[in-house]
Each structure stands twice: as C-alpha cells, then as structure tokens.
Amino acid sequence: SGYFTAVHAEQAFGTSADPSSTLDISSGSTAFNYVPYFFYMPLNAIVDEAIVFASAEDSSSFTFHLVEYAIDSTTNFGDLSSQSIIGTHASTSIDETQVKKVTLTISNPDVAAGNVLMAFVETQGTDDIYVNMMVRYHFAT
C-alpha cells in the first residue's frame, strides 16, 4: 500500500462539472506547469480512499475530484486522455474559520499501470483555497 499528497498552484482544467477529459499539453509552451500534478502509477492499483483537508480565505463551496488519465509517452509527450473519475466529493462549504476534512466517494477504484492520478478542486469563487489530498491505495495482485 502507499500514500501520496499533492499541494500545488492553480491550473485551469476545464469549466464543466468534471475536469477535462483530455489535455493537449504538447501543443503549448507551458508543459512544465503540469509536472507537479502528476502522480505516476507504475503498477495496476486499487484506490482505497481519498481524504481532503481544506480551508479557504472566504466562504465558498468546493467540489473535489480524484482523476486517472492515460499519459502519452511515445508521440505527443505528456498529453492526457482516457479520463476516469476515481472519486468525488461535491459541494462542500468552507471558510476562513475552518479546516474541513472530507472523504471522497470512490466510484471507480481501479488505476491502470502507466497512468497518472491527479487531484482537483473546483469552485465558482475567486478566493484562495488551501487543499491537501491524501490517497490511500494498494497495488493489485
């Protein structure tokens, strides 16, 4: 089993209810911005749980996602495709007086070897949010 934790600066990843299903990283000049977001899974794995601790500078509502992507390592290096939503926790109100702990609902726990996991927070607000997502997983046998 293992854990990973990710805390990084904001990057846009779509405007729909879920993060974008693909990302064409190789067509731009800012691929380096995405490297800290990738958690590479070297073997098939099963996600057991995902927990978020979060706070914000003002009151707002947030949705959290844990997402799996296939990452291109042969032609268009770094491009993401084949999105699979691993877990979600929707519409949690958070403000500057709280550090909330929320647990994502895991809907699709299987992660394929060679793919990456990414953690997302979604809000309609503009206030800063501080997030720490911890993911517990184990390698499939």
Buried (B, 14 or more C-beta within 10 A) or exposed (E): EEEBEBEEEEEEBEEEEBBBBEBEBEEEEEEEEBEEBBBEBEEBBBBEBBBBBBBBBEEBBBBBBBBBBBBBEEEBEBBBEEBBBBBBBBEBEBEEEEEBEBEBEBEEBEBBEEBBBBBBBBBEBEEEBEBBBBBEBEBEE
